[in-house]
Amino acid sequence: MLDINLIRTNSDKVKEGVQRKKIDPKLVDKFLRLDDEWRIKTKAIDELLAEQNAVSREMSKNQSQDLLSKAQLLKQRIGDIEAERDSLSVKRDDLLNKLPNLPFDNVPVGKDETENKVLKKVGEKNNFKFKPQDYLTLGEKLKIINVKKATEIAGSRFGYIMGDAALLEFALVQLAFDILGKEGFLPVVPPVMITPEVYKEMGRLAAEQKEDKYFLPKDELYLVGSAEHTVGPLGRGEVFEESSLPRRYAGFSTCFRREAGSYGKDTKGILRVHQFDKVEMYSFAKPEDSEKEHRFLLGMQEKLVSALKLPYRIVEICTGDMGWTDARQFDVETWLPGQGENGEYRETHSCSNTTDFQTRGINAKYETKEGKKEFLHALNATAFAIGRMLIAIIENYQTEKGEIEVPEALRDYLGKNVIKKRL
């Protein structure tokens, strides 16, 4: 959630920020009107409570009928106004939930993904001497991907990852943990379910995000869309020592998404599915260090992709395309030679600085050397979204024989150099 004091004291900045994220700035004015009413009610309650305390002190000396009647009237009046204030609080919080995190001032302004900014390209594209095939064609021929049977069993946007592709998944997970472990990331396998209360605190049930989540009404639980969603709450209600920061986690989980709003996009294969596995980085940092930490996480993403020797580019996401909780977002887009007519860059990693937007919700703080308790900044970044990395490896490392060379960084984990069709 946004800082309420920031909305009160600098509403123009907030209105400008939310508008850059395509949210109606009039919501800020509506919030302020409700907040004013809430503050008036709160002040009235405080004054009545003070009067009630004074009456109680008098009654300790004199149990007159007049004082008793006054005490009863005060109690009734306080109860009535508290009910009004509670109703206003619910409406106010609902509006607050409709306001996204504010983008930094120097984030590129744009309406959608077409106005994202390419920062750099890294790596040489493979100069195939044959027409490269797409991953699904290769995966089906090698019998390592089976979406037909998955559709029969679970419906569309599911796939079986089989044989050497399954082994390749766990090789990717181990590589990620080995690289991240050297940088102080704590490995975590978190719950894949979360309560509505905590999910809301993480800012992940606002606006259209809620429609993308799987909810189990009988159990009052959501399935998570990323390890971030349950790794972040490790800091819920905690106060970290300043000397322990940054606090870095590497979470592995299965993720679940409806892919709401993506109907008609990537309906075949395993690029955009309802269930996938991912290793996610999550970091708590001091506010003055969060931009530095953001660049560090982006650097770790580059290190991971470079370990696989895959061509990629870094993209800064514009205000109209960035995530709800983000103040700044970068994407890593990996080259997929089997996509489209002549290959395409496709998003495989995202990297976000959510500043104090999530930490305010979960009340995650740190204690300064002076003894003050301040809100942390939280950041998240993809290490490996397994399905998409399998796609990138299959397409970039395919051979003219229709086999897949195993990237050198994964050979020891997998125990082989080439993935061939099983008899």
C-alpha positions in Angstrom: 0.0 0.0 0.0 1.0 3.6 -0.5 2.0 5.8 2.5 -1.2 7.5 3.6 0.8 10.5 4.8 2.3 10.9 1.3 -1.2 11.0 -0.1 -2.3 13.6 2.4 0.8 15.8 2.1 1.6 15.5 -1.6 -1.5 14.5 -3.4 -0.4 16.1 -6.7 2.6 13.8 -6.9 0.5 10.8 -6.1 -2.1 11.7 -8.7 0.6 12.2 -11.3 2.2 8.9 -10.4 -1.0 6.8 -10.6 -2.0 8.4 -13.8 1.3 7.4 -15.4 0.3 3.9 -14.5 -3.1 4.4 -16.3 -5.1 4.7 -13.1 -7.7 7.5 -12.7 -6.2 10.2 -10.5 -9.8 11.1 -9.3 -9.4 8.0 -7.0 -6.9 10.0 -5.0 -9.5 12.8 -4.5 -12.1 10.3 -3.4 -9.7 8.7 -1.0 -8.8 12.1 0.5 -12.5 13.0 1.0 -13.1 9.7 2.9 -9.9 10.2 4.8 -11.0 13.6 5.9 -14.3 12.2 7.2 -12.4 9.4 8.9 -10.1 11.8 10.7 -13.1 14.0 11.8 -14.8 10.9 13.3 -11.5 9.8 14.9 -11.0 13.2 16.5 -14.6 13.2 17.8 -14.1 9.8 19.3 -10.9 10.9 21.0 -12.7 13.9 22.5 -15.6 11.8 23.7 -13.3 9.3 25.2 -11.5 12.1 27.1 -14.9 13.3 28.4 -15.8 9.7 29.3 -12.6 9.4 31.3 -13.4 12.6 33.1 -16.9 11.4 34.0 -15.5 8.1 35.2 -13.2 10.0 37.6 -16.1 12.0 38.9 -18.2 8.9 39.4 -15.4 7.4 41.5 -16.1 10.2 44.0 -19.9 10.7 43.4 -22.3 8.0 42.1 -25.0 10.5 41.1 -27.8 9.6 38.6 -26.8 12.5 36.4 -23.3 11.2 36.1 -24.5 7.7 35.4 -26.9 9.0 32.7 -24.1 11.0 31.1 -21.8 8.0 31.1 -24.4 5.9 29.4 -25.0 8.6 26.7 -21.3 9.0 26.1 -20.9 5.2 25.7 -23.8 5.1 23.2 -22.4 8.1 21.3 -18.9 6.7 21.1 -20.3 3.4 19.8 -22.3 5.1 17.1 -19.4 7.2 15.9 -17.0 4.2 16.0 -19.4 2.3 13.7 -19.5 5.2 11.3 -15.7 5.4 11.4 -15.3 1.7 10.8 -17.6 1.9 7.8 -15.5 4.8 6.4 -12.3 2.8 7.2 -13.5 -0.1 5.0 -14.3 2.3 2.1 -11.1 4.2 2.5 -9.0 1.0 2.6 -10.8 -0.2 -0.5 -9.8 2.9 -2.4 -6.2 2.6 -1.1 -6.1 -0.9 -2.5 -6.9 0.6 -5.9 -3.8 2.8 -6.0 -0.6 1.2 -7.4 2.9 1.9 -6.3 4.3 5.1 -7.8 6.9 4.8 -10.6 10.2 6.6 -10.0 10.4 10.0 -11.8 12.9 8.8 -14.3 11.0 5.7 -15.4 10.2 5.8 -19.2 6.7 7.1 -19.7 4.6 5.0 -22.2 1.2 3.5 -22.8 2.1 -0.2 -23.2 4.9 -2.7 -24.1 5.6 -1.1 -27.4 7.1 1.9 -25.6 9.5 -0.1 -23.4 13.2 0.9 -23.7 15.8 -1.6 -24.9 19.0 -0.8 -22.8 21.4 -3.3 -24.3 21.8 -6.6 -26.2 24.3 -9.3 -25.1 25.5 -12.4 -26.8 25.8 -13.7 -30.4 22.8 -15.4 -32.0 23.5 -18.9 -33.3 24.0 -18.8 -37.1 22.2 -22.0 -37.9 23.0 -23.6 -41.2 19.5 -25.0 -41.3 16.0 -23.6 -40.6 15.6 -23.8 -36.8 12.5 -25.5 -35.4 10.3 -24.3 -32.6 10.7 -25.9 -29.2 7.3 -27.7 -29.3 8.1 -29.4 -32.6 11.4 -30.6 -31.2 10.1 -31.4 -27.8 7.3 -33.6 -29.2 9.8 -35.4 -31.6 12.2 -36.1 -28.7 9.2 -37.1 -26.5 10.3 -34.7 -23.7 7.2 -32.4 -23.9 3.6 -33.7 -24.2 0.9 -31.0 -24.3 -1.6 -33.2 -26.1 -1.9 -35.6 -23.2 -1.9 -32.8 -20.7 -4.8 -31.1 -22.5 -6.7 -34.4 -22.4 -6.0 -34.7 -18.6 -6.2 -31.1 -17.4 -7.3 -28.9 -20.2 -5.5 -26.2 -22.2 -2.3 -24.4 -21.0 -0.8 -27.4 -19.3 2.1 -29.7 -20.4 4.0 -32.8 -19.3 7.7 -32.2 -19.0 9.3 -35.6 -19.4 12.5 -37.5 -19.6 15.6 -35.4 -20.1 13.6 -32.2 -20.0 12.5 -33.1 -16.5 16.2 -33.7 -15.6 17.1 -30.5 -17.3 14.6 -28.7 -15.0 16.3 -29.9 -11.8 19.7 -29.1 -13.3 18.5 -25.5 -13.8 17.3 -25.3 -10.3 20.6 -26.6 -8.9 22.6 -24.2 -11.1 20.5 -21.3 -9.8 21.0 -22.3 -6.1 24.7 -22.9 -6.6 25.2 -19.4 -8.2 22.9 -17.6 -5.8 24.2 -19.3 -2.8 27.7 -17.8 -3.4 26.1 -14.4 -3.1 24.4 -15.0 0.2 20.9 -16.0 -0.9 19.2 -18.3 1.5 17.4 -21.2 -0.3 13.7 -21.5 0.5 10.9 -23.8 -0.5 7.9 -21.8 0.6 4.2 -22.7 0.9 2.3 -22.5 -2.4 -0.9 -21.4 -0.7 -1.5 -18.1 1.0 -4.4 -16.5 3.0 -6.4 -13.6 1.4 -5.3 -11.3 4.2 -1.6 -11.8 3.6 -2.0 -11.8 -0.2 -3.7 -8.4 0.0 -0.9 -7.1 2.3 1.6 -8.1 -0.4 -0.4 -6.0 -2.9 -1.2 -9.0 -5.1 -5.0 -8.9 -5.0 -5.5 -5.3 -6.3 -7.1 -4.5 -9.6 -6.9 -7.1 -12.4 -4.3 -9.2 -10.4 -7.1 -10.8 -8.4 -8.6 -12.3 -11.6 -5.4 -14.0 -12.4 -5.3 -15.9 -9.1 -6.7 -19.4 -8.3 -8.9 -19.2 -5.1 -10.0 -22.2 -3.0 -13.2 -20.8 -1.4 -13.8 -23.9 0.9 -10.3 -23.4 2.4 -10.1 -19.6 2.1 -6.7 -19.9 0.4 -5.1 -18.7 -2.8 -2.6 -20.6 -4.9 0.5 -18.4 -5.3 1.6 -17.0 -8.6 5.3 -16.9 -7.6 7.5 -17.9 -4.7 7.8 -14.1 -4.1 4.3 -14.1 -2.7 5.1 -16.3 0.2 8.8 -15.6 0.6 8.1 -11.9 1.1 5.9 -12.6 4.2 8.9 -14.1 5.9 9.4 -10.4 6.9 5.8 -10.0 8.1 5.8 -8.2 11.4 9.6 -8.5 11.7 12.2 -5.9 12.6 15.6 -6.7 11.1 18.9 -5.5 12.4 20.4 -2.9 10.0 23.7 -4.9 10.0 21.8 -8.0 8.5 20.8 -6.1 5.4 20.4 -6.8 2.6 18.5 -10.0 3.4 18.4 -12.2 0.3 16.3 -15.3 -0.4 16.1 -17.7 -3.3 12.7 -19.4 -3.4 11.7 -22.4 -5.5 8.0 -23.1 -6.0 5.4 -24.3 -8.4 3.4 -21.2 -9.6 -0.3 -21.0 -10.6 -1.8 -18.4 -12.9 -5.1 -18.1 -14.8 -3.3 -16.1 -17.5 -6.3 -13.7 -17.4 -6.2 -11.2 -20.2 -3.9 -13.4 -22.4 -6.5 -15.4 -24.2 -5.4 -16.1 -27.7 -1.7 -15.5 -26.8 0.7 -18.5 -26.8 -2.1 -21.0 -26.4 0.0 -23.9 -27.6 3.0 -25.3 -25.8 4.5 -24.4 -22.5 5.4 -20.7 -22.9 2.3 -19.4 -21.2 0.7 -22.0 -18.9 -1.4 -22.2 -15.8 1.2 -24.1 -13.8 5.0 -23.8 -13.9 8.0 -24.0 -11.7 10.3 -21.1 -10.9 13.3 -20.0 -8.8 12.7 -16.5 -7.6 15.1 -14.0 -5.9 13.7 -11.8 -3.1 15.5 -9.1 -1.2 15.0 -6.8 1.7 17.2 -3.7 1.7 17.5 -0.3 3.3 15.6 2.4 1.3 18.8 4.3 0.3 20.3 1.0 -1.0 17.3 -0.4 -2.9 18.2 1.0 -6.3 21.8 -0.5 -5.9 20.2 -3.8 -4.9 17.9 -3.6 -7.9 20.9 -3.4 -10.2 22.6 -6.2 -8.3 19.6 -8.5 -8.9 19.5 -7.6 -12.5 23.2 -8.4 -12.6 22.5 -11.8 -11.1 19.9 -12.4 -13.8 22.5 -11.6 -16.5 25.0 -13.9 -14.7 22.5 -16.8 -14.8 21.5 -16.3 -18.4 25.1 -15.8 -19.4 26.1 -19.1 -17.7 23.9 -20.8 -20.2 25.4 -18.8 -23.1 22.1 -17.6 -24.3 21.7 -14.3 -26.3 19.5 -11.8 -24.5 18.6 -8.1 -24.1 17.7 -5.9 -21.2 14.5 -3.8 -21.4 13.4 -1.1 -19.0 9.6 -1.3 -18.6 7.6 1.9 -19.2 5.0 3.2 -16.8 2.0 1.8 -18.8 3.4 -1.7 -18.8 5.0 -2.1 -15.5 3.7 -4.2 -12.6 1.2 -2.9 -10.0 3.6 -3.1 -7.1 6.7 -1.8 -9.0 8.4 1.6 -8.8 10.9 0.4 -11.5 11.0 -2.8 -13.5 13.5 -4.4 -15.9 12.9 -7.4 -18.1 15.4 -9.9 -19.5 14.3 -11.0 -22.9 16.0 -14.1 -24.3 16.5 -14.8 -28.0 14.3 -17.7 -29.2 15.3 -18.6 -32.8 12.3 -20.9 -33.4 9.7 -18.2 -32.7 8.0 -16.3 -35.5 9.5 -16.1 -39.0 13.0 -15.3 -38.1 13.2 -15.7 -34.3 12.1 -13.3 -31.5 13.2 -12.0 -28.2 10.7 -13.1 -25.5 10.5 -12.2 -21.8 12.0 -14.8 -19.6 12.9 -12.7 -16.4 11.4 -9.7 -14.6 13.2 -7.6 -12.0 11.3 -5.2 -9.8 11.9 -2.7 -7.0 8.7 -2.4 -5.1 10.2 0.1 -2.6 8.0 0.2 0.6 4.8 -0.7 -1.1 4.8 -4.4 0.0 6.6 -3.8 3.3 4.0 -1.4 4.5 1.4 -4.1 3.9 3.3 -6.8 5.8 4.8 -4.3 8.3 8.4 -5.3 7.6 10.9 -2.9 9.2 14.5 -2.6 10.3 16.1 -0.8 13.2 18.6 1.9 12.4 21.7 2.5 14.4 19.9 5.4 16.1 17.2 3.0 17.2 14.5 4.2 14.8 12.2 1.6 13.1 11.8 2.3 9.4 10.1 0.4 6.6 12.3 -1.8 4.5 12.3 -1.8 0.7 11.5 -5.1 -1.0 12.7 -6.3 -4.4 12.0 -9.4 -6.5 13.6 -10.9 -9.6 13.3 -14.1 -11.6 16.2 -16.5 -11.4 14.9 -19.1 -13.7 11.3 -19.5 -14.9 11.8 -23.2 -15.8 9.5 -23.6 -18.7 10.8 -20.6 -20.5 14.4 -21.5 -19.9 13.7 -25.0 -21.3 12.3 -23.3 -24.4 15.3 -21.1 -24.7 17.7 -24.1 -24.4 15.8 -26.3 -26.8 15.7 -23.7 -29.5 19.2 -22.2 -29.1 21.0 -25.5 -28.7 19.2 -27.6 -31.3 21.2 -29.5 -33.9 20.5 -30.3 -37.6 19.9 -33.9 -36.4 17.0 -32.7 -34.3 18.9 -33.3 -31.0 19.6 -30.8 -28.2 23.1 -30.0 -27.0 23.2 -29.6 -23.3 24.7 -26.2 -22.2 28.1 -26.8 -20.7 27.1 -25.3 -17.4 24.4 -28.0 -17.0 26.3 -31.1 -18.2 27.7 -32.2 -14.9 24.2 -31.9 -13.3 22.5 -33.8 -16.2 25.3 -36.3 -16.8 25.2 -36.0 -20.5 26.1 -33.7 -23.4 23.3 -34.3 -25.8 19.6 -35.0 -25.5 18.5 -37.5 -28.0 15.2 -39.2 -28.8 14.5 -42.1 -26.4 13.6 -45.4 -28.1 
